[in-house]
C-alpha cells in the first residue's frame, strides 16, 4: 500500500507535507513506513486526489 502512495506521489512530485489530506506529517510518515494502515477516509481522499480507484490503496 505504501508503495502505491509513493508511486503516485513521485509522479506528481509530492512530498509528505503535500499529503495533508490523509493526516498530519507524523501520520503520513507512519503510513509510508508501514507502521500504520490507511482508514477508509484516507483511502477516499487519496483516490480523489490521484483520480484512481480506491481499490488501488486497499
Rosetta blueprint (number, residue, H / E / L):
1 X L
2 X H
3 X H
4 X H
5 X H
6 X H
7 X H
8 X H
9 X H
10 X H
11 X H
12 X L
13 X L
14 X L
15 X L
16 X H
17 X H
18 X H
19 X H
20 X H
21 X H
22 X H
23 X L
24 X L
25 X H
26 X H
27 X H
28 X H
29 X H
30 X H
31 X H
32 X H
33 X L
34 X L
35 X L
36 X L
37 X L
38 X L
39 X L
40 X H
41 X H
42 X H
43 X H
44 X H
45 X H
46 X H
47 X H
48 X H
49 X H
50 X H
51 X L
52 X L
53 X L
54 X H
55 X H
56 X H
57 X H
58 X L
